[in-house]
Amino acid sequence: MANIEEAREAVTIFISKALNVEEVRVIGVTKVDDGWEMEAEVYEESSFIKSLGLPTRVKDRNIYIVKLSDNLEVGSYELQGHTAISS
């Protein structure tokens, strides 16, 4: 069984690769019966400004919910307030 630091590191690596972002900050951790649920804060390019085709350095602050099994396998992740994305 993984400890909290191993789970935090697994989420950081997964979100960094999945979203192609440089910085991920874990801001919430909950141990559940079958693993972990974590909240990760990520700053991504503004989807609105990007859709307009404008160059910008504006970033949106997004929170992702990531569910991990006890062996640190990612079961799902979702942008808070959106439908889960199963991996």
A tleap script that builds the chain and sets N, CA, C and O, in Angstrom:
source leaprc.protein.ff14SB
mol = sequence {
  NMET ALA ASN ILE GLU GLU ALA ARG GLU ALA
  VAL THR ILE PHE ILE SER LYS ALA LEU ASN
  VAL GLU GLU VAL ARG VAL ILE GLY VAL THR
  LYS VAL ASP ASP GLY TRP GLU MET GLU ALA
  GLU VAL TYR GLU GLU SER SER PHE ILE LYS
  SER LEU GLY LEU PRO THR ARG VAL LYS ASP
  ARG ASN ILE TYR ILE VAL LYS LEU SER ASP
  ASN LEU GLU VAL GLY SER TYR GLU LEU GLN
  GLY HIE THR ALA ILE SER CSER
}
set mol.1.N position { 0.845 -1.181 0.000 }
set mol.1.CA position { 0.000 0.000 0.000 }
set mol.1.C position { 0.892 1.248 0.000 }
set mol.1.O position { 1.869 1.332 0.744 }
set mol.2.N position { 0.543 2.185 -0.827 }
set mol.2.CA position { 1.329 3.411 -0.982 }
set mol.2.C position { 1.005 4.406 0.130 }
set mol.2.O position { -0.101 4.424 0.670 }
set mol.3.N position { 1.993 5.230 0.455 }
set mol.3.CA position { 1.752 6.283 1.444 }
set mol.3.C position { 1.351 7.568 0.731 }
set mol.3.O position { 1.334 7.628 -0.499 }
set mol.4.N position { 1.031 8.582 1.504 }
set mol.4.CA position { 0.509 9.830 0.957 }
set mol.4.C position { 1.508 10.535 0.035 }
set mol.4.O position { 1.111 11.112 -0.978 }
set mol.5.N position { 2.777 10.494 0.369 }
set mol.5.CA position { 3.788 11.149 -0.475 }
set mol.5.C position { 3.927 10.449 -1.826 }
set mol.5.O position { 4.075 11.111 -2.853 }
set mol.6.N position { 3.879 9.126 -1.833 }
set mol.6.CA position { 3.950 8.378 -3.088 }
set mol.6.C position { 2.720 8.667 -3.948 }
set mol.6.O position { 2.829 8.808 -5.166 }
set mol.7.N position { 1.566 8.754 -3.319 }
set mol.7.CA position { 0.337 9.068 -4.050 }
set mol.7.C position { 0.399 10.479 -4.630 }
set mol.7.O position { 0.021 10.690 -5.782 }
set mol.8.N position { 0.868 11.439 -3.849 }
set mol.8.CA position { 1.000 12.822 -4.314 }
set mol.8.C position { 1.940 12.901 -5.512 }
set mol.8.O position { 1.648 13.587 -6.491 }
set mol.9.N position { 3.056 12.207 -5.434 }
set mol.9.CA position { 4.031 12.205 -6.533 }
set mol.9.C position { 3.438 11.571 -7.795 }
set mol.9.O position { 3.656 12.067 -8.900 }
set mol.10.N position { 2.693 10.480 -7.631 }
set mol.10.CA position { 2.068 9.812 -8.781 }
set mol.10.C position { 1.078 10.742 -9.481 }
set mol.10.O position { 1.033 10.785 -10.711 }
set mol.11.N position { 0.292 11.479 -8.714 }
set mol.11.CA position { -0.675 12.415 -9.292 }
set mol.11.C position { 0.042 13.548 -10.008 }
set mol.11.O position { -0.347 13.932 -11.111 }
set mol.12.N position { 1.075 14.080 -9.392 }
set mol.12.CA position { 1.837 15.180 -10.004 }
set mol.12.C position { 2.411 14.762 -11.354 }
set mol.12.O position { 2.305 15.503 -12.331 }
set mol.13.N position { 3.011 13.592 -11.412 }
set mol.13.CA position { 3.596 13.098 -12.663 }
set mol.13.C position { 2.502 12.846 -13.705 }
set mol.13.O position { 2.648 13.236 -14.864 }
set mol.14.N position { 1.418 12.202 -13.299 }
set mol.14.CA position { 0.336 11.894 -14.236 }
set mol.14.C position { -0.265 13.160 -14.843 }
set mol.14.O position { -0.377 13.265 -16.065 }
set mol.15.N position { -0.652 14.118 -14.005 }
set mol.15.CA position { -1.284 15.345 -14.505 }
set mol.15.C position { -0.317 16.126 -15.384 }
set mol.15.O position { -0.722 16.667 -16.413 }
set mol.16.N position { 0.953 16.194 -14.999 }
set mol.16.CA position { 1.957 16.899 -15.815 }
set mol.16.C position { 2.016 16.340 -17.228 }
set mol.16.O position { 2.060 17.090 -18.203 }
set mol.17.N position { 2.017 15.014 -17.329 }
set mol.17.CA position { 2.090 14.373 -18.647 }
set mol.17.C position { 0.759 14.445 -19.397 }
set mol.17.O position { 0.737 14.747 -20.591 }
set mol.18.N position { -0.340 14.172 -18.711 }
set mol.18.CA position { -1.647 14.129 -19.364 }
set mol.18.C position { -2.057 15.492 -19.917 }
set mol.18.O position { -2.667 15.571 -20.983 }
set mol.19.N position { -1.726 16.557 -19.202 }
set mol.19.CA position { -2.143 17.900 -19.608 }
set mol.19.C position { -1.019 18.718 -20.235 }
set mol.19.O position { -1.231 19.845 -20.682 }
set mol.20.N position { 0.175 18.136 -20.261 }
set mol.20.CA position { 1.349 18.820 -20.815 }
set mol.20.C position { 1.561 20.189 -20.134 }
set mol.20.O position { 1.683 21.223 -20.791 }
set mol.21.N position { 1.599 20.150 -18.802 }
set mol.21.CA position { 1.838 21.352 -18.014 }
set mol.21.C position { 3.104 21.156 -17.183 }
set mol.21.O position { 3.499 20.029 -16.887 }
set mol.22.N position { 3.725 22.260 -16.817 }
set mol.22.CA position { 4.972 22.181 -16.069 }
set mol.22.C position { 4.763 22.135 -14.563 }
set mol.22.O position { 5.528 21.489 -13.846 }
set mol.23.N position { 3.734 22.814 -14.085 }
set mol.23.CA position { 3.552 22.897 -12.640 }
set mol.23.C position { 2.201 22.352 -12.218 }
set mol.23.O position { 1.159 22.747 -12.740 }
set mol.24.N position { 2.242 21.440 -11.265 }
set mol.24.CA position { 1.044 20.850 -10.687 }
set mol.24.C position { 1.202 20.926 -9.176 }
set mol.24.O position { 2.245 20.570 -8.629 }
set mol.25.N position { 0.160 21.391 -8.515 }
set mol.25.CA position { 0.204 21.503 -7.057 }
set mol.25.C position { -0.964 20.714 -6.471 }
set mol.25.O position { -2.125 21.014 -6.745 }
set mol.26.N position { -0.648 19.706 -5.666 }
set mol.26.CA position { -1.691 18.926 -5.005 }
set mol.26.C position { -2.195 19.752 -3.832 }
set mol.26.O position { -1.423 20.133 -2.951 }
set mol.27.N position { -3.506 20.028 -3.827 }
set mol.27.CA position { -4.077 20.900 -2.794 }
set mol.27.C position { -5.070 20.176 -1.893 }
set mol.27.O position { -5.582 20.765 -0.941 }
set mol.28.N position { -5.347 18.912 -2.180 }
set mol.28.CA position { -6.259 18.147 -1.344 }
set mol.28.C position { -6.037 16.668 -1.502 }
set mol.28.O position { -5.832 16.178 -2.613 }
set mol.29.N position { -6.075 15.944 -0.382 }
set mol.29.CA position { -5.863 14.498 -0.403 }
set mol.29.C position { -6.870 13.845 0.542 }
set mol.29.O position { -7.058 14.287 1.676 }
set mol.30.N position { -7.512 12.785 0.052 }
set mol.30.CA position { -8.411 12.005 0.893 }
set mol.30.C position { -8.104 10.533 0.688 }
set mol.30.O position { -8.078 10.049 -0.444 }
set mol.31.N position { -7.874 9.826 1.778 }
set mol.31.CA position { -7.695 8.375 1.712 }
set mol.31.C position { -9.079 7.751 1.714 }
set mol.31.O position { -9.874 7.998 2.622 }
set mol.32.N position { -9.370 6.947 0.707 }
set mol.32.CA position { -10.651 6.253 0.614 }
set mol.32.C position { -10.404 4.750 0.715 }
set mol.32.O position { -9.255 4.311 0.677 }
set mol.33.N position { -11.461 3.964 0.843 }
set mol.33.CA position { -11.319 2.520 1.066 }
set mol.33.C position { -10.417 1.836 0.052 }
set mol.33.O position { -9.582 1.007 0.414 }
set mol.34.N position { -10.587 2.183 -1.215 }
set mol.34.CA position { -9.855 1.482 -2.267 }
set mol.34.C position { -8.724 2.298 -2.880 }
set mol.34.O position { -8.240 1.951 -3.957 }
set mol.35.N position { -8.289 3.375 -2.222 }
set mol.35.CA position { -7.179 4.166 -2.766 }
set mol.35.C position { -7.169 5.593 -2.271 }
set mol.35.O position { -7.278 5.850 -1.072 }
set mol.36.N position { -7.038 6.523 -3.208 }
set mol.36.CA position { -6.883 7.932 -2.900 }
set mol.36.C position { -7.731 8.784 -3.823 }
set mol.36.O position { -7.959 8.420 -4.976 }
set mol.37.N position { -8.200 9.921 -3.319 }
set mol.37.CA position { -8.807 10.965 -4.139 }
set mol.37.C position { -8.021 12.233 -3.872 }
set mol.37.O position { -7.837 12.630 -2.722 }
set mol.38.N position { -7.557 12.869 -4.941 }
set mol.38.CA position { -6.728 14.062 -4.798 }
set mol.38.C position { -7.240 15.195 -5.661 }
set mol.38.O position { -7.830 14.979 -6.720 }
set mol.39.N position { -7.004 16.402 -5.189 }
set mol.39.CA position { -7.296 17.606 -5.957 }
set mol.39.C position { -5.966 18.223 -6.353 }
set mol.39.O position { -5.089 18.434 -5.515 }
set mol.40.N position { -5.828 18.507 -7.639 }
set mol.40.CA position { -4.595 19.091 -8.156 }
set mol.40.C position { -4.906 20.422 -8.829 }
set mol.40.O position { -5.816 20.516 -9.653 }
set mol.41.N position { -4.149 21.438 -8.472 }
set mol.41.CA position { -4.289 22.776 -9.050 }
set mol.41.C position { -3.318 22.913 -10.218 }
set mol.41.O position { -2.130 22.613 -10.101 }
set mol.42.N position { -3.854 23.373 -11.347 }
set mol.42.CA position { -3.061 23.499 -12.571 }
set mol.42.C position { -3.396 24.832 -13.230 }
set mol.42.O position { -4.559 25.232 -13.276 }
set mol.43.N position { -2.389 25.510 -13.731 }
set mol.43.CA position { -2.605 26.726 -14.521 }
set mol.43.C position { -2.392 26.368 -15.983 }
set mol.43.O position { -1.311 25.929 -16.376 }
set mol.44.N position { -3.443 26.561 -16.790 }
set mol.44.CA position { -3.410 26.228 -18.212 }
set mol.44.C position { -3.733 27.464 -19.030 }
set mol.44.O position { -4.333 28.418 -18.535 }
set mol.45.N position { -3.323 27.431 -20.297 }
set mol.45.CA position { -3.657 28.539 -21.189 }
set mol.45.C position { -5.155 28.792 -21.150 }
set mol.45.O position { -5.946 27.852 -21.071 }
set mol.46.N position { -5.539 30.047 -21.205 }
set mol.46.CA position { -6.954 30.399 -21.179 }
set mol.46.C position { -7.646 29.816 -22.406 }
set mol.46.O position { -7.325 30.176 -23.538 }
set mol.47.N position { -8.592 28.918 -22.174 }
set mol.47.CA position { -9.299 28.284 -23.288 }
set mol.47.C position { -10.142 29.301 -24.058 }
set mol.47.O position { -10.298 29.179 -25.273 }
set mol.48.N position { -10.680 30.291 -23.372 }
set mol.48.CA position { -11.488 31.310 -24.041 }
set mol.48.C position { -10.638 32.155 -24.988 }
set mol.48.O position { -10.988 32.327 -26.156 }
set mol.49.N position { -9.542 32.671 -24.492 }
set mol.49.CA position { -8.684 33.519 -25.328 }
set mol.49.C position { -8.050 32.698 -26.452 }
set mol.49.O position { -7.882 33.189 -27.568 }
set mol.50.N position { -7.702 31.456 -26.154 }
set mol.50.CA position { -7.145 30.573 -27.176 }
set mol.50.C position { -8.170 30.329 -28.288 }
set mol.50.O position { -7.805 30.264 -29.462 }
set mol.51.N position { -9.463 30.192 -27.920 }
set mol.51.CA position { -10.509 29.957 -28.923 }
set mol.51.C position { -10.699 31.161 -29.839 }
set mol.51.O position { -11.165 31.017 -30.969 }
set mol.52.N position { -10.343 32.337 -29.355 }
set mol.52.CA position { -10.423 33.550 -30.178 }
set mol.52.C position { -9.217 33.696 -31.101 }
set mol.52.O position { -9.199 34.557 -31.980 }
set mol.53.N position { -8.212 32.849 -30.896 }
set mol.53.CA position { -7.020 32.900 -31.724 }
set mol.53.C position { -6.074 34.029 -31.360 }
set mol.53.O position { -5.245 34.436 -32.173 }
set mol.54.N position { -6.194 34.532 -30.146 }
set mol.54.CA position { -5.348 35.640 -29.715 }
set mol.54.C position { -4.147 35.129 -28.932 }
set mol.54.O position { -4.278 34.219 -28.114 }
set mol.55.N position { -2.983 35.709 -29.179 }
set mol.55.CA position { -1.819 35.325 -28.369 }
set mol.55.C position { -1.960 35.927 -26.966 }
set mol.55.O position { -2.368 37.078 -26.807 }
set mol.56.N position { -1.618 35.134 -25.966 }
set mol.56.CA position { -1.749 35.634 -24.603 }
set mol.56.C position { -0.880 34.848 -23.642 }
set mol.56.O position { -0.428 33.740 -23.931 }
set mol.57.N position { -0.667 35.449 -22.513 }
set mol.57.CA position { 0.017 34.770 -21.422 }
set mol.57.C position { -0.966 34.521 -20.276 }
set mol.57.O position { -0.572 34.098 -19.189 }
set mol.58.N position { -2.229 34.786 -20.526 }
set mol.58.CA position { -3.261 34.599 -19.510 }
set mol.58.C position { -3.456 33.107 -19.264 }
set mol.58.O position { -3.543 32.315 -20.201 }
set mol.59.N position { -3.522 32.742 -17.991 }
set mol.59.CA position { -3.714 31.343 -17.619 }
set mol.59.C position { -4.983 31.204 -16.788 }
set mol.59.O position { -5.323 32.081 -15.995 }
set mol.60.N position { -5.672 30.090 -16.985 }
set mol.60.CA position { -6.834 29.743 -16.175 }
set mol.60.C position { -6.365 28.834 -15.043 }
set mol.60.O position { -5.538 27.946 -15.248 }
set mol.61.N position { -6.904 29.067 -13.844 }
set mol.61.CA position { -6.623 28.185 -12.707 }
set mol.61.C position { -7.683 27.089 -12.721 }
set mol.61.O position { -8.873 27.362 -12.560 }
set mol.62.N position { -7.245 25.860 -12.912 }
set mol.62.CA position { -8.153 24.722 -12.957 }
set mol.62.C position { -7.833 23.743 -11.837 }
set mol.62.O position { -6.674 23.574 -11.456 }
set mol.63.N position { -8.865 23.104 -11.319 }
set mol.63.CA position { -8.706 22.082 -10.295 }
set mol.63.C position { -9.163 20.751 -10.895 }
set mol.63.O position { -10.277 20.637 -11.406 }
set mol.64.N position { -8.289 19.756 -10.825 }
set mol.64.CA position { -8.606 18.413 -11.313 }
set mol.64.C position { -8.747 17.472 -10.128 }
set mol.64.O position { -7.977 17.544 -9.170 }
set mol.65.N position { -9.739 16.586 -10.199 }
set mol.65.CA position { -9.948 15.538 -9.212 }
set mol.65.C position { -9.388 14.253 -9.815 }
set mol.65.O position { -9.786 13.844 -10.906 }
set mol.66.N position { -8.460 13.623 -9.096 }
set mol.66.CA position { -7.816 12.401 -9.580 }
set mol.66.C position { -8.092 11.286 -8.586 }
set mol.66.O position { -7.911 11.462 -7.382 }
set mol.67.N position { -8.534 10.124 -9.095 }
set mol.67.CA position { -8.771 8.953 -8.249 }
set mol.67.C position { -7.706 7.907 -8.554 }
set mol.67.O position { -7.491 7.524 -9.704 }
set mol.68.N position { -7.045 7.455 -7.487 }
set mol.68.CA position { -5.986 6.453 -7.592 }
set mol.68.C position { -6.371 5.203 -6.818 }
set mol.68.O position { -7.051 5.276 -5.794 }
set mol.69.N position { -5.929 4.058 -7.317 }
set mol.69.CA position { -6.095 2.816 -6.557 }
set mol.69.C position { -4.988 2.747 -5.503 }
set mol.69.O position { -4.087 3.586 -5.483 }
set mol.70.N position { -5.063 1.737 -4.627 }
set mol.70.CA position { -4.027 1.560 -3.606 }
set mol.70.C position { -2.647 1.342 -4.208 }
set mol.70.O position { -1.641 1.677 -3.583 }
set mol.71.N position { -2.586 0.778 -5.423 }
set mol.71.CA position { -1.292 0.561 -6.068 }
set mol.71.C position { -0.911 1.713 -7.003 }
set mol.71.O position { -0.051 1.561 -7.870 }
set mol.72.N position { -1.565 2.872 -6.814 }
set mol.72.CA position { -1.262 4.134 -7.503 }
set mol.72.C position { -1.594 4.143 -8.983 }
set mol.72.O position { -1.011 4.917 -9.743 }
set mol.73.N position { -2.519 3.297 -9.403 }
set mol.73.CA position { -2.992 3.322 -10.780 }
set mol.73.C position { -4.117 4.350 -10.868 }
set mol.73.O position { -5.048 4.334 -10.062 }
set mol.74.N position { -4.026 5.242 -11.849 }
set mol.74.CA position { -5.056 6.270 -12.023 }
set mol.74.C position { -6.303 5.627 -12.604 }
set mol.74.O position { -6.263 5.028 -13.679 }
set mol.75.N position { -7.416 5.757 -11.882 }
set mol.75.CA position { -8.688 5.214 -12.341 }
set mol.75.C position { -9.468 6.229 -13.144 }
set mol.75.O position { -10.127 5.884 -14.124 }
set mol.76.N position { -9.393 7.500 -12.724 }
set mol.76.CA position { -10.074 8.561 -13.456 }
set mol.76.C position { -9.529 9.912 -13.020 }
set mol.76.O position { -8.927 10.058 -11.956 }
set mol.77.N position { -9.763 10.887 -13.880 }
set mol.77.CA position { -9.473 12.271 -13.517 }
set mol.77.C position { -10.498 13.152 -14.197 }
set mol.77.O position { -11.008 12.825 -15.268 }
set mol.78.N position { -10.795 14.277 -13.561 }
set mol.78.CA position { -11.790 15.164 -14.132 }
set mol.78.C position { -11.500 16.600 -13.710 }
set mol.78.O position { -10.980 16.868 -12.627 }
set mol.79.N position { -11.852 17.492 -14.595 }
set mol.79.CA position { -11.808 18.917 -14.284 }
set mol.79.C position { -12.970 19.161 -13.359 }
set mol.79.O position { -14.100 18.793 -13.677 }
set mol.80.N position { -12.720 19.771 -12.229 }
set mol.80.CA position { -13.778 19.987 -11.243 }
set mol.80.C position { -14.981 20.645 -11.901 }
set mol.80.O position { -14.858 21.670 -12.573 }
set mol.81.N position { -16.148 20.040 -11.699 }
set mol.81.CA position { -17.375 20.558 -12.304 }
set mol.81.C position { -17.667 19.969 -13.672 }
set mol.81.O position { -18.643 20.362 -14.310 }
set mol.82.N position { -16.834 19.021 -14.148 }
set mol.82.CA position { -17.039 18.392 -15.446 }
set mol.82.C position { -17.138 16.878 -15.282 }
set mol.82.O position { -16.919 16.357 -14.188 }
set mol.83.N position { -17.462 16.179 -16.351 }
set mol.83.CA position { -17.587 14.727 -16.337 }
set mol.83.C position { -16.223 14.062 -16.234 }
set mol.83.O position { -15.249 14.550 -16.807 }
set mol.84.N position { -16.146 12.957 -15.512 }
set mol.84.CA position { -14.885 12.218 -15.311 }
set mol.84.C position { -14.348 11.676 -16.627 }
set mol.84.O position { -15.101 11.323 -17.535 }
set mol.85.N position { -13.021 11.623 -16.701 }
set mol.85.CA position { -12.307 11.056 -17.828 }
set mol.85.C position { -11.616 9.803 -17.325 }
set mol.85.O position { -10.666 9.905 -16.549 }
set mol.86.N position { -12.061 8.621 -17.738 }
set mol.86.CA position { -11.453 7.380 -17.283 }
set mol.86.C position { -10.194 7.089 -18.074 }
set mol.86.O position { -10.131 7.305 -19.284 }
set mol.87.N position { -9.204 6.598 -17.370 }
set mol.87.CA position { -7.948 6.271 -18.065 }
set mol.87.C position { -7.741 4.786 -18.142 }
set mol.87.O position { -6.739 4.330 -18.692 }
savepdb mol mol.pdb
quit
